[in-house]
Amino acid sequence: MSKVMLAGAILVLLGVLGLAIPYFTTSNTKDVATLGDLKLQTTESTSHFIPPAAAGGLLSLGVVLLVVGFFKKT
C-alpha cells in the first residue's frame, strides 16, 4: 500500500466518522487554586460540531487519493 493510498484511507475514515458523528464533546480540567496540599480544580466541557460539507469534502478527497494511488501503482 503506497503512502497516497494510506492517506486516502485515513481521510475516508475521518470523513465517514464526521458524517456519522457530527457532534462530540471534550473536557478540560484546570487548576483554580492551590492551598498547601488542597487543590481546587474545575472541569470544563466544550461541544464541537463538524459541518457536513467538511466531512463530505474529506470523504471525497480520500476517495480521489485512493483511486489515484490504485492507478499509479499499475
Secondary structure as the mmCIF struct_conf table of DSSP 4:
data_model
#
loop_
_struct_conf.conf_type_id
_struct_conf.id
_struct_conf.beg_label_comp_id
_struct_conf.beg_label_asym_id
_struct_conf.beg_label_seq_id
_struct_conf.end_label_comp_id
_struct_conf.end_label_asym_id
_struct_conf.end_label_seq_id
HELX_RH_AL_P HELX_RH_AL_P1 LYS A 3 ALA A 20
STRN STRN1 TYR A 23 LEU A 35
TURN_TY1_P TURN_TY1_P1 GLY A 36 ASP A 37
STRN STRN2 LEU A 38 PHE A 49
HELX_RH_AL_P HELX_RH_AL_P2 PRO A 52 LYS A 73
#
